[in-house]
């Protein structure tokens, strides 16, 4: 019987550092966080940070890239699971808001610490963000073409829908706000109402 592959010690340490960096960036912001802060949160020496990640910015890039790729995966799965364009838009927005509220602390780092990235890393992340926007824009164009949606400006409307979904991470507070699934359902219905053709 084949054995299941296990995560190596180095991989586990990298994961611990990324999680510690995500937490520290979320609490203090990228610029105010030091490598000592990250190492302490991971229970490691400061030197260990540089063994696994060249710079603090590399950690931010790893966090941001993983977050954006996860959203894209969620969106593509949502599209595949819905039969028609309105359902696809509703499912996409639901998926986006659900992740941004369930993982609100990480989502704040992913979306609001981008100015800490190097030019090359920022360019890579902007390409992922363009893919996210592109998914919503294609759905709107499809809906306009088949008469499901009425949209005066697809670009502006898609920007508004994506911004609404992302911003849930900024204001969400688990102690006082409704459950993530309720918020996601509300936003998803709202997005469809924004573009739906009159019945």
N, C-alpha and C positions, 0 to 999 in steps of 0.2 A: 504494500500500500504506500502510495506517495505521501510524503509529509508536506504539510502546508508551510509555505515560506513565512519566515518570521522577520520582523523588523530588526535590523542590526542595531548595535549600540550607538553607532554614529548617527543613524537615522532617528533613533529615539531622542538623542541629544539635540539634533537639529529641530525636531518637532517641539521639544521642550522650549528651545530658544524662541521659536516662532510664536508659540503660545504666550510666552512671557513678554515678548515684544508687543504682540497684539494688545495684551492687557495694559502694558505700560504706556503705549501710544494712546490708547483709549482714555486713560486716566490723566495723563500729563501733556499729551500732544507729542508729535514726533520731535520737534525742535527742543523741547524741554526735557526729553528723555535722554539719559546717558547710557552708554554700554554697561556701566556699573549697575544701573537700575535693572537692566534686562538680565544681566548675569545673576544678580541677587534674587530676582523673582524666579529664575530657573533653578536656583540652588547650585550655581556654578561659579567658577572664578571668572573675572573679566577676560582673562586670556582665552578662555574657552569659546567666547563669542567669535573671536577672530580665527579660531581653528575651523569653524564651521561656516562662517559668513564673513566675507571680506570687510564689510562695513555695516554700520547701522542702517544705511540706506538700502543695502541689499536685503535686509530683513523686511523693510517696508515694502520693497518691490515684490518679494515672495508672498507677503500677506495680500497685497493689492491684486496681484495676478491671480492667486488662488480664489479670491473673492469674486472677481469678475468672471473667471471661468466657471465657477459654480453657478452664478446667475444665468449665464448662457446655457449651461446644461439644463437648468430648471426650465428656462423658457422654451427650449427645443422640445423637451419632454411634454410640456403643457400643450404646445401646438399639435404634437403628434396624437395627443389624447382627446382632442376636441374635433367634432365633425364639420362645423361650418365657421365662417370667419368671425361672427360675433362671439361664438363660443370660444374660439381660439384667442381672441383679444381678452375676453374675460379670464380665461385660464392663465394667460401669460401675466396679466397684471396681478392676479391672485398669487401666482408663484413668486413674483418679484417682491410683493409686499410681505408675503409670509416669511421669506428668508430675511428681509430687512428688519422685521420685527422680532422674529425668533432669535436672530443673531445680531441684534441691534448694536451691541458694543463693537463687534468686529466690523459691521457695516459702516459705522462712523469712521473708523480708521480707513477702510477701503475707499470710501467716497470723499472724505473731507481732509485727508492728509496728503493729497496728491502733490502739493507744492514742495514736499520733501523729497520727491523723486528727482533723479538725474534727468537730463534732457532725453537720453536714449530710452531710459525706463519709462519716462512719461509718454514718450511716443508709442511705445509698446502698449501701454495701458489705454491710451486714447484710441488705438486700433480696436481693442476689445470693447471699449465704450461705444465706438461707432457701430460695431456688430449688434450691440444691444439696441441702439437706436434703429438700426436697419431692420431688425425683426419687427418692431412696432410699425415702422413706416410701411413696410411691405404689407402688413395686415391691413393698414388703413387704405392703401392703394387698392388692394384686392376688394375690400368692402365697398369702396367708392365705385369701382368698375362693375361690381355685380348688383349695385343698388342698395346694399345693406346699410351703407354709411353715407352721411352727408358731411363733407369736410371741406371748408373753404381753403385751408392751407395745411397740407399734410405735414410739412416739416415743423411748423409751429405747434400743431396739435400733438404730434408724437413727442416733441420736447416736453410739452406740458404733462402728458401721461407718464413718461419716464421719470420726470422730476417729482411728480406726485408720489410715485411708488418708492423712489429712493429716499425722499424726505421723511418717510415714515420712521426711518431709523433715527433721525435727528430728534424727533419729539416724543417717540414712544417711551413710556415708563411702565414697566410691568406691574408696579405696585398700585397704580392708579388708572391705567388704561384698560380697555376691554382686551380679551384674549386675542393673540395674533391672528387666528383663523377668522374671527369676526371682523377684525380690521381689514384683513385681506379680502374677504367677501364684499365688504362695503366698498372698498376702493375699486374692485373689479367691476361691480355693477355701475359704479359712478363713471368709470372709463367708457363703458359701453353706452351709457346714456349721453355722454358727451358727443358721441359721433353717430348715434343711431338715426336712421332715416325715419321720418314720421310714418306711422303705420296707417 
